[in-house]
Amino acid sequence: MERRLKYFEQMRERLENGKEVSMQVETENETVEEEAPTENEKREYLVKMKTRLHAWSNELHNLESKIAEKIFDEECFARMEELDIKIAQGFEKMRDLMETVDDGWEIGRCEADALLQDIVDTFDQVRDYARGGAEFL
């Protein structure tokens, strides 16, 4: 707790002074033990991930049918295909996480979080691109 307070104090000073201040956090004689996530936390994360992936898959399917009816743009379809691949990778990552033991869980979770964020960003690109070519979105 004290480390956080020192860190935020240093940040405040940096902002107030408008100059660079060294952001050193003391770690002497202090070991921080990370608690491994419980089975319940793992299960909750995987359920959320599965729900999001299914929702995105359904949304992509609906988007594909709407776009196919209104516009034909190879760039838009290429981005949608990329999104479909990323969603499939998300399901694969979820399966990998189900089989992961404690040692690799956090690493796998970080990779999954990055992939999920990438899916969100790609979805935003597809929606923006599709909106530019059609009024129905």
C-alpha positions as CSV (number, residue, x, y, z in Angstrom):
1,M,0.0,0.0,0.0
2,E,2.8,2.4,0.9
3,R,4.5,1.7,-2.5
4,R,1.3,2.7,-4.3
5,L,1.0,5.9,-2.2
6,K,4.6,6.8,-3.0
7,Y,4.1,6.1,-6.7
8,F,1.0,8.3,-6.8
9,E,2.7,11.0,-4.8
10,Q,5.6,11.0,-7.4
11,M,3.1,11.2,-10.2
12,R,1.3,14.1,-8.6
13,E,4.6,16.0,-8.1
14,R,5.5,15.3,-11.7
15,L,2.3,16.8,-12.9
16,E,2.4,19.8,-10.6
17,N,6.0,20.6,-11.5
18,G,5.7,19.9,-15.2
19,K,9.0,18.2,-15.3
20,E,10.4,14.7,-15.2
21,V,10.6,13.1,-11.8
22,S,12.1,9.7,-11.3
23,M,9.4,7.1,-10.8
24,Q,11.3,4.7,-8.5
25,V,9.3,2.3,-6.5
26,E,11.0,0.7,-3.6
27,T,11.0,-3.0,-3.5
28,E,13.7,-3.7,-0.9
29,N,13.0,-6.4,1.6
30,E,9.5,-6.7,0.2
31,T,8.3,-9.7,-1.6
32,V,4.9,-9.6,-3.2
33,E,3.2,-12.9,-3.6
34,E,0.5,-13.1,-6.2
35,E,-2.3,-15.4,-5.3
36,A,-3.2,-17.9,-7.9
37,P,-6.7,-17.5,-9.1
38,T,-9.2,-19.9,-7.7
39,E,-11.1,-22.4,-9.8
40,N,-14.2,-20.3,-9.4
41,E,-12.4,-17.2,-10.7
42,K,-11.1,-19.2,-13.6
43,R,-14.6,-20.6,-14.4
44,E,-16.1,-17.1,-14.2
45,Y,-13.5,-15.7,-16.6
46,L,-14.1,-18.5,-19.1
47,V,-17.8,-18.1,-18.9
48,K,-17.5,-14.4,-19.6
49,M,-15.1,-15.1,-22.5
50,K,-17.4,-17.7,-24.0
51,T,-20.4,-15.4,-23.7
52,R,-18.6,-12.6,-25.4
53,L,-17.2,-14.8,-28.2
54,H,-20.7,-16.2,-28.9
55,A,-22.2,-12.7,-28.9
56,W,-19.6,-11.4,-31.3
57,S,-20.0,-14.5,-33.5
58,N,-23.7,-13.8,-33.8
59,E,-23.2,-10.1,-34.4
60,L,-20.7,-10.8,-37.1
61,H,-23.2,-13.2,-38.8
62,N,-26.0,-10.6,-38.6
63,L,-23.6,-8.0,-39.9
64,E,-22.5,-10.2,-42.8
65,S,-26.1,-10.7,-44.0
66,K,-27.0,-7.0,-43.7
67,I,-23.9,-5.9,-45.6
68,A,-24.3,-8.6,-48.3
69,E,-27.8,-7.2,-49.0
70,K,-26.8,-3.6,-49.2
71,I,-23.2,-3.3,-50.3
72,F,-20.5,-5.3,-51.9
73,D,-17.1,-4.0,-50.9
74,E,-14.1,-6.3,-50.9
75,E,-12.3,-4.3,-48.2
76,C,-15.2,-4.6,-45.8
77,F,-15.6,-8.3,-46.4
78,A,-11.8,-8.8,-45.9
79,R,-12.0,-7.1,-42.6
80,M,-15.0,-9.3,-41.7
81,E,-13.1,-12.4,-42.6
82,E,-10.2,-11.2,-40.4
83,L,-12.7,-10.8,-37.6
84,D,-14.1,-14.2,-38.1
85,I,-10.5,-15.7,-37.9
86,K,-9.9,-13.7,-34.7
87,I,-13.1,-15.0,-33.1
88,A,-12.1,-18.5,-34.0
89,Q,-8.7,-17.9,-32.3
90,G,-10.6,-16.6,-29.3
91,F,-12.4,-20.0,-29.0
92,E,-9.1,-21.8,-29.4
93,K,-7.5,-19.6,-26.7
94,M,-10.5,-20.3,-24.4
95,R,-10.0,-24.1,-24.9
96,D,-6.3,-23.7,-24.1
97,L,-7.1,-21.8,-20.9
98,M,-9.5,-24.6,-19.9
99,E,-6.6,-27.0,-20.0
100,T,-4.0,-24.6,-18.4
101,V,-2.7,-25.3,-14.9
102,D,-1.9,-22.6,-12.4
103,D,1.6,-21.9,-13.7
104,G,0.5,-20.7,-17.1
105,W,-2.9,-19.4,-16.2
106,E,-2.0,-15.7,-15.8
107,I,0.1,-15.7,-19.0
108,G,-2.7,-17.3,-20.9
109,R,-5.2,-14.9,-19.5
110,C,-3.1,-11.9,-20.5
111,E,-2.9,-13.3,-24.0
112,A,-6.6,-13.9,-24.1
113,D,-7.3,-10.4,-22.8
114,A,-5.1,-9.0,-25.6
115,L,-6.9,-11.1,-28.2
116,L,-10.3,-10.0,-26.9
117,Q,-9.3,-6.4,-27.1
118,D,-8.0,-7.0,-30.6
119,I,-11.4,-8.4,-31.5
120,V,-13.2,-5.4,-30.1
121,D,-10.9,-3.1,-32.1
122,T,-11.4,-5.0,-35.3
123,F,-15.2,-5.0,-34.7
124,D,-15.0,-1.2,-34.3
125,Q,-13.2,-1.0,-37.6
126,V,-15.7,-3.2,-39.4
127,R,-18.6,-1.2,-38.0
128,D,-17.0,2.1,-39.0
129,Y,-16.1,0.9,-42.4
130,A,-19.6,-0.5,-43.0
131,R,-21.3,2.7,-41.8
132,G,-19.3,4.6,-44.4
133,G,-20.8,2.5,-47.1
134,A,-24.4,2.0,-45.9
135,E,-27.0,3.9,-43.9
136,F,-28.6,0.9,-42.3
137,L,-25.9,0.4,-39.6
